[in-house]
Amino acid sequence: MSALELSFIYAYPLDGRLRSECQEKGFDNYPTIEEVQETVTEWQCFWTECDDKYGIIQTVSNLAKRTPQRSLECFVFGAGLNAMSTPFIMPIKRNDGTTISKEMFIQTVIHELLHIFTTTNTQNYWKLVAEKFAVEDRKCQNHIIVYAMLYEIYQNLFDKEPIDFSRNNLPPAYARAVSLVREIGYKELVQEYQSMV
């Protein structure tokens, strides 16, 4: 097991607010409190098994050459917002009511961890990215190294591509970042990052 651990926590206040907002808008597919709590338990067990088996957190730390300066806690809620790294939050369902698969869960957690790990004392790298990819959207710039590292992790640990590399419904900035990783090469992008930090 990695020395670093990720805890999944039920985001009770946020979940309650989002549930109320959905009810006010007439949406009836918001998960129950019990569903969210059960998913938190399931996700914690599944993540711990995967991290024990593959050493995901340590792999992320090694690639990023960083250890975050904050505890690794993912706050889980029903639906209504997308996953993000700061704060580290994740819904159990998409806004259309579909449940997030275990495969998408793992990819999303690794994606958000990469954001967390690559923002600690890496100002010189991000300055380089802003200059080198000045014509690209800021959201695209923020995801180039994330997708390069995600690809490397999937190749090394799972011997396959991340789901996002074959999706046709990615938001444009994300799709452009994936395209740049394919054009430039994930190894070159990771080496460039590592030479700067």
Protein Blocks (a to p, Z undefined) as FASTA:
>chain_A
ZZbdcdddddfklmmmmmmmmmmnopakbccfklmmmmmmmmmmmmmmmmmmnommmmmm
mmnopacfbdcdddddfbhpacdfbdcdddfbdfkopacdfklmmmmmmmmmmmmmmmgo
plmmmmmmmmmmmmpcfklmmmmmmmmmmmmmmmmmnopacfklmcckbcfklmmmmmmm
mmnopklmmmmmmmmZZ
